[in-house]
Amino acid sequence: ELEKFTQIPASAEQNPRTRITKLIHQPNTDKLFVVDLRGKLYFLNGEKPEVYLDMAKEKPKFIHTPGLATGFGSFAFHPEFSKNGLLYTTHTEPAASAKADFGFADSIKVELQWIVSEWKTKTPAAKPFSGESRELLRVDMESQIHGVQEIIFNPLSKPGDKDYGLLYIGIGDGGSAEHGYPFLCGSTEKIWGTVLRIDPKGSNSANRNYGIPPDNPFVKSEKPNLVKEIFALGFRNPHRIIW
């Protein structure tokens, strides 16, 4: 049997009134958080939703149009958030807002960019969130569909495990396969249509903003253009990752 638990505030006058896409607990707590693609991350104070992070206020170039996979895509608290105050998010900005870490030929139009960010607060228990962010990576997308709508830490890993503290990132194909650019996905030399596995604390990536774990499956490959961040590939839209 279903019972009404909470209702997230409307973020638009037209339907859908809200675009709720993810609800999770903060690690090691019973605190629930909910994100609306249009830009707000809420925490539930009992049954009452209260704004925790407003992406539009924090990122002036943030967009949630033209819709579908556009906006505040996903969020993930570090397993030790209560100690280190680290939060991770994905969001969209207009094409050419900044130089992309992963792009394609100029002959293909860029619809928008997806950004993965790390946020740090000195007061993890505070609400709303107050802190600073840094960009981990930026990806060009051929269309507004199949974006970067999942980031997550392995909830079963424990301190000392090889997987502990590593961030998994689901990168959609951006619609490239169905729009005539199948060569952009399904390859270890392209980031689209993959799940990445990175170490946010590292710095051996091309942009030096994150690390590539030494046990990623393609790290030892000798292909010159291989994307060593890739953990798995062959996806159209890796929208959720579950252990």
Secondary structure, DSSP 8 states (H G I E B T S, - for coil): ----------S-SSSSS--EEEEEE-TTS--EEEEETTTEEEEEETTEEEEEEEHHHH-TT----S-SS-SEEEEEE-TTHHHH-EEEEEEEEETTSS--SB---TTS---EEEEEEEEE-S-TT-SS---EEEEEEEEEESSSSS-S-EEEE-TT--TTSTTTT-EEEEE--TTTTTTT-GGGBSSTT--BTEEEEEBTT---STTSSSB--TTSTTTT---TT--TTEEEE--S-------
